[in-house]
Amino acid sequence: MKPEDIDDLKQLVEFLKENQVAEFELDQGDQKIRLKFKQPEVPAPIAHVIAGAPAMMAAPVPMTMAAPAPAAAPPAAAPAADPDAGLHIIKSPIVGTYYGSPSPGSAPFVAPGDRVEKGQVICIVEAMKLMNEIESDASGEVVKVLVSNGQPVEFGQPLFAVRTA
């Protein structure tokens, strides 16, 4: 290797380091150069505080030798009555595209407020160009349709909420 080649190589190394190139390989006839630089270790990601959540690490608490006073328990709030409690969820048995009606422009199989019986066709999930009729696995009143027409659905994804009582 000629002295001018060594100077060029030094310049190349400096350029690669400045631009944080991890690996470089040069193959010119009988000369092969392969450079691999150790990358600086990336610190572990810092957890982000969710908006509206209390800051857990806001200020350091001074350590004292005295035993802390027991915190007074806040009065328990009365649990809000969940209108969706006790609803049966009908889930997609396959992956595909959800359709709520038998054909475009026709009435949907079911809508909120409709009564369904176990075994009744409630929608279609298209998978691999096959239209699969999905049947209700419970009898009751449809409370919510949880997907929209033409939406892709996953296996086990909730499709309908049905009040069985």
Backbone bond lengths (Angstrom), bond angles and torsions (degrees), N, CA, C in turn:
res aa  C-N    CA-C-N  psi(-1)  N-CA   C-N-CA  omega(-1)  CA-C   N-CA-C  phi
1 M - - - 1.456 - - 1.524 107.68 -
2 K 1.300 116.16 133.48 1.466 122.15 -178.54 1.523 110.27 -80.54
3 P 1.332 117.48 154.86 1.474 120.24 179.42 1.527 113.27 -56.69
4 E 1.331 118.11 -37.29 1.471 119.85 179.03 1.527 111.39 -67.62
5 D 1.344 116.32 -30.39 1.463 120.00 176.67 1.525 110.69 -67.67
6 I 1.339 116.20 -37.43 1.462 120.60 178.45 1.524 110.53 -65.75
7 D 1.333 116.95 -40.17 1.470 119.84 176.45 1.529 110.69 -63.23
8 D 1.335 116.33 -42.68 1.466 120.29 177.91 1.532 110.49 -61.78
9 L 1.339 116.68 -40.27 1.449 121.14 179.65 1.527 111.09 -64.86
10 K 1.322 117.18 -41.03 1.467 121.15 177.27 1.525 110.62 -61.40
11 Q 1.340 116.75 -42.66 1.470 120.69 178.52 1.534 110.41 -63.95
12 L 1.339 114.83 -40.41 1.461 119.25 179.13 1.533 110.52 -63.57
13 V 1.319 117.65 -43.86 1.462 121.75 178.94 1.523 110.26 -60.54
14 E 1.323 117.48 -45.82 1.464 120.82 179.08 1.527 110.98 -61.45
15 F 1.339 116.75 -43.10 1.460 121.08 179.31 1.535 110.38 -61.22
16 L 1.342 116.22 -45.03 1.467 120.33 -179.11 1.526 111.50 -63.99
17 K 1.330 117.30 -39.90 1.461 120.73 178.62 1.519 111.11 -65.84
18 E 1.330 116.68 -43.97 1.475 120.37 -179.67 1.524 111.21 -60.94
19 N 1.319 117.07 -35.67 1.466 121.30 -177.55 1.524 112.73 -95.82
20 Q 1.331 116.16 11.94 1.455 123.72 174.97 1.529 112.92 52.44
21 V 1.330 116.18 45.03 1.457 121.65 176.18 1.526 107.01 -82.06
22 A 1.335 116.92 128.45 1.457 120.83 -175.93 1.529 111.76 -79.29
23 E 1.335 117.60 -40.76 1.455 121.25 -178.01 1.517 109.71 -140.00
24 F 1.341 115.10 148.92 1.464 121.20 178.28 1.514 107.76 -147.21
25 E 1.323 116.02 136.27 1.462 120.45 178.51 1.516 108.58 -135.48
26 L 1.341 115.92 134.28 1.464 122.95 -179.98 1.516 107.16 -130.36
27 D 1.318 116.20 128.15 1.463 121.65 179.78 1.520 107.67 -127.62
28 Q 1.347 117.13 107.42 1.467 122.79 179.54 1.518 108.44 -125.87
29 G 1.299 115.51 91.89 1.462 119.76 177.79 1.514 112.18 63.09
30 D 1.360 115.43 -114.08 1.456 120.00 -177.78 1.534 112.57 -88.56
31 Q 1.316 117.86 -3.36 1.470 121.28 179.24 1.527 109.78 -106.32
32 K 1.311 114.43 128.69 1.462 120.37 176.15 1.515 107.58 -128.03
33 I 1.311 115.50 130.40 1.459 121.29 178.09 1.521 107.46 -126.50
34 R 1.306 116.09 127.85 1.459 121.52 176.71 1.520 107.50 -131.64
35 L 1.334 115.42 121.01 1.456 121.44 -179.99 1.521 108.59 -117.38
36 K 1.316 115.27 135.74 1.459 120.43 176.72 1.521 106.74 -134.80
37 F 1.338 115.55 122.07 1.460 120.60 -177.16 1.519 109.77 -102.92
38 K 1.311 115.70 141.50 1.460 120.76 175.02 1.524 107.70 -73.61
39 Q 1.320 115.27 126.49 1.455 120.50 -179.49 1.520 109.76 -85.35
40 P 1.337 117.18 142.41 1.466 119.19 177.63 1.523 109.07 -63.16
41 E 1.332 115.43 142.78 1.458 119.94 179.52 1.515 109.71 -69.88
42 V 1.307 114.78 135.06 1.459 121.32 179.94 1.521 107.72 -87.81
43 P 1.345 117.64 128.97 1.463 118.71 179.04 1.520 110.56 -64.87
44 A 1.316 115.66 155.51 1.463 121.03 178.81 1.522 109.32 -59.80
45 P 1.337 116.85 143.32 1.458 119.07 -179.53 1.525 111.37 -61.93
46 I 1.301 114.95 144.51 1.457 121.70 179.44 1.518 107.66 -90.08
47 A 1.315 116.38 133.94 1.462 120.50 179.23 1.524 109.02 -65.98
48 H 1.313 115.07 135.89 1.459 120.35 178.65 1.519 109.92 -88.36
49 V 1.300 117.08 142.75 1.454 121.77 177.89 1.520 107.16 -82.71
50 I 1.303 116.53 129.49 1.449 121.57 179.68 1.517 108.00 -76.43
51 A 1.340 115.12 137.87 1.460 119.60 -179.69 1.514 109.91 -57.93
52 G 1.280 116.42 133.33 1.454 122.09 178.41 1.518 113.13 89.62
53 A 1.337 117.88 -12.00 1.461 120.83 178.74 1.523 108.63 -83.74
54 P 1.320 118.38 146.11 1.460 119.38 179.43 1.523 110.09 -67.35
55 A 1.309 116.19 142.90 1.460 120.93 179.34 1.521 108.17 -76.13
56 M 1.322 116.55 118.84 1.455 120.99 -177.50 1.525 112.00 -79.97
57 M 1.302 117.74 -27.62 1.450 121.36 -174.73 1.530 110.50 -114.90
58 A 1.299 117.43 37.22 1.459 121.20 -174.27 1.520 112.41 -63.32
59 A 1.306 118.96 -49.17 1.460 120.94 -177.69 1.513 108.49 -147.20
60 P 1.342 117.04 144.53 1.459 118.24 178.57 1.527 110.56 -68.17
61 V 1.318 115.14 144.99 1.459 120.89 178.97 1.525 107.05 -100.41
62 P 1.329 117.88 124.44 1.459 119.02 -178.87 1.520 110.39 -66.15
63 M 1.328 115.82 141.05 1.455 121.64 179.57 1.531 108.90 -84.36
64 T 1.315 116.18 134.57 1.464 120.77 176.50 1.516 107.92 -129.21
65 M 1.287 116.30 160.52 1.455 121.09 -179.49 1.524 111.72 -84.38
66 A 1.327 117.78 -17.56 1.459 121.27 -178.47 1.521 109.10 -73.37
67 A 1.312 117.09 148.21 1.460 121.85 177.72 1.518 108.48 -69.88
68 P 1.324 117.32 137.64 1.465 119.10 -179.90 1.526 110.86 -68.94
69 A 1.316 114.36 146.80 1.458 119.86 177.65 1.523 108.31 -71.94
70 P 1.316 117.90 140.64 1.461 118.69 179.64 1.526 109.99 -64.99
71 A 1.320 115.09 136.32 1.464 120.04 -179.06 1.523 108.89 -76.31
72 A 1.309 114.91 138.59 1.462 119.65 177.80 1.520 107.74 -74.39
73 A 1.310 116.09 131.55 1.458 120.10 179.94 1.527 109.09 -72.79
74 P 1.340 116.83 133.20 1.465 118.47 178.04 1.528 109.21 -68.21
75 P 1.323 116.52 149.59 1.457 118.02 179.08 1.528 109.90 -61.72
76 A 1.308 116.16 137.85 1.466 120.34 -178.39 1.520 109.50 -70.53
77 A 1.317 114.19 129.29 1.465 119.06 178.20 1.522 107.98 -77.81
78 A 1.302 116.06 143.79 1.452 120.19 178.50 1.519 108.02 -66.87
79 P 1.337 118.67 127.97 1.454 119.73 -178.87 1.522 110.55 -63.79
80 A 1.328 114.74 134.20 1.458 120.00 179.74 1.524 108.35 -71.42
81 A 1.292 117.06 140.09 1.452 121.26 178.96 1.525 107.88 -69.99
82 D 1.325 116.79 119.24 1.459 121.89 -178.77 1.524 108.11 -85.46
83 P 1.336 117.53 114.99 1.462 119.32 -179.02 1.530 111.91 -66.16
84 D 1.346 117.44 -20.68 1.462 121.14 -178.82 1.522 112.68 -92.22
85 A 1.325 117.18 -1.01 1.467 120.48 -179.40 1.521 108.94 -65.29
86 G 1.304 116.26 135.68 1.448 120.74 177.03 1.511 114.78 83.97
87 L 1.320 117.91 5.64 1.462 119.80 178.34 1.525 109.41 -79.25
88 H 1.314 115.71 144.02 1.467 121.62 175.47 1.524 107.10 -89.32
89 I 1.322 116.19 131.59 1.463 120.87 -179.71 1.523 108.72 -102.40
90 I 1.334 115.56 124.15 1.460 120.82 175.00 1.523 106.40 -93.60
91 K 1.343 115.97 124.48 1.458 121.76 -174.72 1.516 111.03 -109.64
92 S 1.326 115.34 156.26 1.456 120.74 178.52 1.528 110.31 -71.21
93 P 1.333 116.90 128.09 1.462 119.31 178.98 1.526 112.90 -82.30
94 I 1.351 117.16 -8.55 1.462 120.87 -177.53 1.525 110.40 -144.80
95 V 1.310 115.73 167.42 1.464 122.68 174.13 1.518 107.45 -89.66
96 G 1.322 116.82 137.51 1.460 119.50 178.45 1.508 111.48 171.41
97 T 1.333 115.08 -154.61 1.464 122.50 179.72 1.521 108.74 -113.87
98 Y 1.341 116.02 128.35 1.465 122.38 -176.85 1.529 110.56 -81.36
99 Y 1.331 115.46 134.68 1.466 121.64 171.75 1.519 107.48 -131.90
100 G 1.327 116.82 127.65 1.451 122.13 -176.87 1.512 114.38 -88.02
101 S 1.342 117.55 -6.65 1.460 120.20 -179.71 1.528 109.50 -135.15
102 P 1.338 116.82 159.65 1.464 119.77 -176.65 1.526 114.13 -67.57
103 S 1.331 116.62 -25.46 1.463 120.10 177.60 1.525 108.70 -155.20
104 P 1.336 117.68 158.65 1.469 119.06 179.76 1.533 110.94 -59.15
105 G 1.307 116.27 134.63 1.458 121.83 178.32 1.518 114.45 86.87
106 S 1.324 119.20 -10.04 1.465 119.70 179.28 1.533 109.55 -90.89
107 A 1.310 115.21 167.05 1.464 121.10 -177.93 1.530 109.72 -66.58
108 P 1.352 116.44 147.91 1.469 118.93 178.97 1.532 111.11 -67.41
109 F 1.332 115.31 155.53 1.462 120.53 176.89 1.523 109.84 -58.53
110 V 1.347 116.21 -48.76 1.460 121.45 178.96 1.520 109.28 -142.15
111 A 1.335 115.25 157.34 1.464 122.14 177.83 1.524 107.36 -138.79
112 P 1.324 117.54 160.64 1.459 119.04 176.97 1.537 110.90 -53.43
113 G 1.326 115.39 133.98 1.462 121.24 -178.05 1.513 112.84 98.86
114 D 1.340 117.96 -17.44 1.471 121.10 178.85 1.516 110.69 -74.84
115 R 1.321 116.16 148.67 1.462 122.10 174.71 1.524 107.53 -93.22
116 V 1.342 116.91 131.97 1.462 121.48 177.51 1.520 109.36 -120.05
117 E 1.307 114.98 151.36 1.458 121.73 176.98 1.524 108.69 -112.08
118 K 1.311 115.57 152.32 1.459 120.75 178.45 1.533 108.36 -59.13
119 G 1.345 116.58 129.71 1.457 121.81 -178.97 1.516 114.06 94.31
120 Q 1.335 117.91 -8.06 1.466 121.94 179.87 1.530 109.17 -76.16
121 V 1.352 117.25 137.89 1.463 121.44 177.43 1.523 107.86 -69.54
122 I 1.342 116.20 126.90 1.468 120.62 -177.10 1.526 113.01 -116.63
123 C 1.341 117.32 -16.53 1.462 120.72 177.65 1.518 108.93 -170.67
124 I 1.338 114.97 179.59 1.465 122.51 175.33 1.518 107.21 -125.35
125 V 1.324 116.00 139.00 1.465 121.01 170.78 1.523 105.82 -120.16
126 E 1.327 114.66 116.16 1.460 120.24 178.98 1.522 108.84 -84.19
127 A 1.335 115.08 128.33 1.454 120.76 177.01 1.524 108.06 -137.82
128 M 1.299 116.52 122.52 1.467 122.97 178.57 1.532 111.10 53.45
129 K 1.309 116.71 47.32 1.470 124.96 178.02 1.526 114.00 67.11
130 L 1.338 116.92 11.07 1.458 120.77 175.69 1.516 109.23 -107.04
131 M 1.322 116.50 133.05 1.460 121.96 179.11 1.526 108.20 -91.00
132 N 1.327 117.04 110.70 1.462 122.94 -177.81 1.523 109.47 -101.43
133 E 1.324 116.55 117.35 1.459 120.45 177.41 1.520 108.79 -75.74
134 I 1.318 116.42 126.69 1.454 121.82 179.79 1.520 107.83 -100.88
135 E 1.325 115.53 128.36 1.463 121.41 -177.87 1.521 110.42 -103.09
136 S 1.317 115.58 150.37 1.462 121.29 176.84 1.527 108.91 -68.36
137 D 1.326 115.71 137.99 1.462 119.76 177.68 1.532 111.31 -100.93
138 A 1.350 115.73 10.66 1.462 120.70 177.63 1.520 109.00 -153.96
139 S 1.316 115.27 156.64 1.465 120.99 175.44 1.519 108.36 -99.01
140 G 1.321 116.47 143.97 1.456 120.51 177.48 1.511 112.23 158.58
141 E 1.339 115.04 -163.60 1.465 121.56 -178.55 1.524 109.34 -101.84
142 V 1.347 116.17 130.10 1.465 120.87 177.24 1.523 107.63 -71.04
143 V 1.324 116.39 120.55 1.453 121.34 -179.73 1.529 110.39 -96.23
144 K 1.339 115.55 -42.70 1.464 119.70 -178.02 1.516 110.50 -142.49
145 V 1.332 115.62 143.15 1.459 122.38 166.84 1.522 103.83 -100.62
146 L 1.333 117.41 118.79 1.460 121.69 -169.24 1.529 114.06 -94.14
147 V 1.329 118.04 -2.21 1.467 121.84 178.07 1.522 108.89 -131.94
148 S 1.317 115.85 161.87 1.466 119.19 179.31 1.520 110.20 -108.97
149 N 1.308 116.16 159.42 1.454 123.12 -176.59 1.526 110.97 -58.95
150 G 1.330 116.75 131.47 1.453 121.76 178.93 1.516 114.13 84.35
151 Q 1.321 117.42 1.64 1.470 121.55 -178.06 1.524 110.19 -80.38
152 P 1.342 117.24 135.50 1.470 118.87 173.34 1.524 109.99 -67.42
153 V 1.339 116.24 139.93 1.461 120.65 178.65 1.521 109.22 -125.94
154 E 1.318 115.01 151.95 1.462 122.99 179.68 1.526 109.46 -102.54
155 F 1.313 116.12 163.11 1.460 121.09 173.96 1.526 108.77 -60.09
156 G 1.313 116.93 129.59 1.459 121.38 177.91 1.517 114.60 82.35
157 Q 1.332 118.28 1.41 1.464 120.32 179.74 1.528 109.90 -73.13
158 P 1.344 117.83 134.06 1.463 120.43 178.56 1.536 111.57 -62.18
159 L 1.340 115.11 132.80 1.470 120.71 178.82 1.529 111.44 -109.48
160 F 1.347 116.39 -44.26 1.463 121.49 -175.56 1.526 109.88 -136.75
161 A 1.330 115.28 150.15 1.464 121.77 170.03 1.519 105.92 -112.23
162 V 1.339 115.55 125.30 1.465 121.57 -175.58 1.523 108.66 -123.73
163 R 1.345 115.70 132.39 1.470 120.92 175.38 1.527 106.02 -89.15
164 T 1.329 115.57 113.37 1.470 120.01 -175.12 1.514 113.10 -88.95
165 A 1.307 118.91 -18.19 1.466 121.18 -176.96 1.501 111.25 -80.37
